[in-house]
Structures are given as C-alpha cells and as structure tokens.
Amino acid sequence: MGAASSAPYEDRKVIVVGAGYAGTAVAKELDKLFDVTLIDRRDHMQHAIGQLRAAVVGGEFASSTLIPTDRVLKRGKVLKAAVTSISPETVKLEGGSEIHIRPGRDFLVIATGSTVAAPAQFDGLTREAVAAQHADIKAKIDSARHVLIVGGGPVGVELAGEIRDAHPDKRVTIVHRGRHLCSSKDGGNGDVRLPDSFGASLKDLCEERSIEVRLGVSVPASTSTHEAGADLALSDGTSVAGVDLILWASGAKPNNATFRTTMAASLDEAGRLVTEPSLLVRGSEHVFALGDCAETGASKTAYMVGAQAPVVAGNVKALADGKPATGLKAFTCGTPAMVVPVGAAYGRGVLPFCGGIQIGNSMVSSAKGKTLFLDKTRADLGY
Ligand SMILES: Cc1cc2nc3c(=O)[nH]c(=O)nc-3n(C[C@H](O)[C@H](O)[C@H](O)COP(=O)(O)OP(=O)(O)OC[C@H]3O[C@@H](n4cnc5c(N)ncnc54)[C@H](O)[C@@H]3O)c2cc1C
C-alpha cells in the first residue's frame, strides 16, 4: 500500500476476495483507477504451478513459491483476513468486521479458487506454516521406497515426474481410473477433453522414465491410512505390491463456503458461481467471478485466468463509465491447451493452435518444465 496521486474512481470501492492468480491480476489492474481492497486468508500467494516441485525438493525453491502479496498494490490495501461470508452487499471477515458494498457504485470480485489435497496445495496460512508442511511431505517422500499416486491428471503425472527427477531409484506408480492419462473427465483436470493420443503419448513417456501406470482402475476412496510396505488393493480386485506412501492427486473442489448459501441461486451443481460471458455473476450487475471458483465455460487453469482477468478489469471500468451490463466485453475460452512436464526436461503438451498441435520434451521443458513460471509470477507480484 502506498500514497499516490488521485484515481479517477477513488470514491468507488472494488473488493476482491482471494489473492491467487485471478484476484491479484484483477486487483493490480484496477488499483490505479479505484479504491481497491484485496483480501486473502494467507499472507502470501501460493504459486500452485510450483507446489509439486516444492514438495519434492523443498529448500529455497519451495520458499520462493510462497510469494508475499504486500507489493501487489501501489494505492490500495491488501488485507490478510479470512472471509466468512460473501453476499452481493456485504463481505464479512473473521472477527466480525464487515465491508459494505453499494450496488451501482462499488464492485465485488470473487476469486476464492479451489482446494485440493497436498502436495498440490498446502493449507498453511503463513509462509512459515507452509514451509513446515513442505518439509514434512518432503521427508515422507524421501523415506518412501515406493510412492503411489492416485490420479493421472496433470497434477498426478507432474508429481510422478518430479519424484523421478529427484529420486532416480524410487519406485513410482500412478493409478488412474480413466482410460488415458489426462484425458478423462475424472482425471484431475475436471473439464478439458484432450485427444486420447495425448494421454497415450504421456503414458509412453512415463514408462520410459520408469513410472508405472495403471489405467482403468481406482484406489477405493476409503483408503485413508496405509501401512508402509503393505500391498494396496485396487477396485478391480488386483493390488499394487509394497506401497510405502500414497499421494492423492485428484478431487479439486471450489472454495464456496463463503457464498454457498448467500448466493445459492447463482451456483451450478459443482458449487461454482455461474457467470455471464462478461464474467458478471449470473443475475448481478456489480459482482464478478473468475478463476477456479467460477463456471465460465473454461478449464480451471491459471492460463485461462490470464484471459479472464483483463475482461473483468475492463468490464468493471466500463460499468463505472456508465456502459450497460448488456454492452460488456465477452470472455471466450478458445481451444483447450495443456502442457504437462514429466520432470524438468521431459513432457508433452497440446497447444491451442492448428486444432491442438502436440509438443514434446524440449518445447515442454523450455515453455514450463524448467522454470514452472516462477520468475514470471514473482515479477507479477512485484518480486
Ligand atoms: C499442482 C497444480 C499445478 C497446476 N499447474 C497449472 C499449470 O501448469 N498451468 C495452469 O494454467 N494451471 C495450473 N494449475 C491450475 C491453477 O493453479 C488454478 O487454475 C489457479 O490457481 C486458479 O487461480 P485462482 O486465483 O482462481 O485460485 P487460487 O490460486 O486457488 O487462489 C484463491 C485464493 O483465494 C483465497 N481464499 C479462498 N477462500 C478464502 C476465504 N474464505 N477468505 C480469504 N481468502 C480466501 C485462497 O487463500 C487463495 O489464495 C495447477 C494447479 C495445481 C494445484
């Protein structure tokens, strides 16, 4: 936060809930125009794309993926607070304080993201707490001789690749209920349909890297505890021998506890806020939603957030300028794309050009595998 010259709409509030990829991008864009408040329960932005490597390698890399949010805004405020309830008129904070929103003057942007189990995401609220969680999971991975990953979506496959890079001799198995890695609806990606040939190519690569892949079979959801070294029973009556550690890489859920009841009429079956093409929440003229907590028709990825944030920021400004809600810019999600490293130097990808062109190790490594967009994300947040 810092003093600066007056902004054109400084008497109009924009309240942004959630300082992930979506919330930080919108708040930053509107900071020069409005009285912006960005709220998150964490004291940092957890760079999701780096968490799997952070869990496996720990140390300085892990710490650099937890990016403080204190430099995102030049004029506005960043509040570290858990939001307990969101309605179109009021945002309630832990401790009882409330922020009132004046429809017709102020704007609310909901970007609360989603929750997924560690090691894809860590629920610590401070950098210190997450550092302890990183160290804990790293120790478990280090001491396991055989790690079994449940879910062969992009998170499961990337995790297997990170473990293989750091531990060439460990046994790593992926169990995936879909017929192809990364290409089924329940494969961890949730909503993108990619060609079966992509999944087949990823499986070949995993096997080249000595990662075992079991398809079309699942680990019973009741498997909550597992004794190190015991065999693990699968849904088809077979088993995987000698599993020391099970890591779950499936089942992302939208963070909707704060608006599930207050905005129930705007939710879809999965509990996400359904938006108009303008990214206004259905039925509202001042509440926007984007990212993983919103159903926009797009995949739930940071890549799509990158296309949504400018639409939200532009439409907030257009409404403030007096444009009608019917005349706003529309978000379009385009062709699905996905880049899946299997370790820093390997991977497969589908790009959103020429009907989904597929790419291999060197392009995946230079586009994502080596850096995991860490420097870019840190720079976006002023670090
Ligand atoms: C391991 C992993 C790897 C990924 N890799 C890629 C990739 O390579 N490319 C890609 O495009 N996408 C990737 N994704 C998906 C991408 O990370 C998500 O789509 C993205 O994080 C969504 O951004 P968001 O801002 O909507 O939500 P989030 O990043 O989840 O941020 C939401 C924020 O809201 C805050 N919040 C929630 N509830 C409250 C509350 N009640 N009070 C206060 N604050 C609250 C949270 O603390 C959080 O900071 C990956 C995801 C994972 C888990």
The ligand as an ORCA input file, in Angstrom:
! r2SCAN-3c Opt
* xyz 0 1
  C      -0.287    -28.531     -8.534
  C      -1.008    -27.666     -9.525
  C      -0.396    -27.368    -10.725
  C      -1.047    -26.550    -11.643
  N      -0.420    -26.270    -12.828
  C      -1.012    -25.443    -13.705
  C      -0.354    -25.076    -14.904
  O       0.752    -25.509    -15.172
  N      -0.962    -24.199    -15.737
  C      -2.185    -23.677    -15.449
  O      -2.672    -22.885    -16.258
  N      -2.859    -24.010    -14.329
  C      -2.297    -24.871    -13.450
  N      -2.950    -25.218    -12.292
  C      -4.290    -24.678    -12.029
  C      -4.166    -23.286    -11.417
  O      -3.265    -23.296    -10.356
  C      -5.530    -22.786    -10.931
  O      -6.416    -22.783    -12.014
  C      -5.370    -21.386    -10.357
  O      -4.669    -21.455     -9.130
  C      -6.720    -20.701    -10.149
  O      -6.462    -19.406     -9.678
  P      -7.486    -18.691     -8.688
  O      -6.915    -17.342     -8.454
  O      -8.860    -18.829     -9.220
  O      -7.462    -19.547     -7.355
  P      -6.315    -19.829     -6.292
  O      -4.977    -19.764     -6.908
  O      -6.745    -21.098     -5.629
  O      -6.439    -18.618     -5.259
  C      -7.575    -18.448     -4.466
  C      -7.215    -17.617     -3.255
  O      -8.401    -17.346     -2.518
  C      -8.104    -17.416     -1.149
  N      -9.311    -17.717     -0.396
  C     -10.173    -18.739     -0.577
  N     -11.159    -18.685      0.319
  C     -10.923    -17.616      1.111
  C     -11.570    -17.048      2.246
  N     -12.683    -17.588      2.759
  N     -11.047    -15.940      2.816
  C      -9.918    -15.380      2.315
  N      -9.259    -15.880      1.246
  C      -9.754    -16.982      0.659
  C      -7.077    -18.553     -1.053
  O      -6.305    -18.434      0.150
  C      -6.254    -18.329     -2.318
  O      -5.113    -17.527     -2.073
  C      -2.332    -26.039    -11.354
  C      -2.950    -26.349    -10.142
  C      -2.293    -27.149     -9.224
  C      -2.974    -27.457     -7.905
*
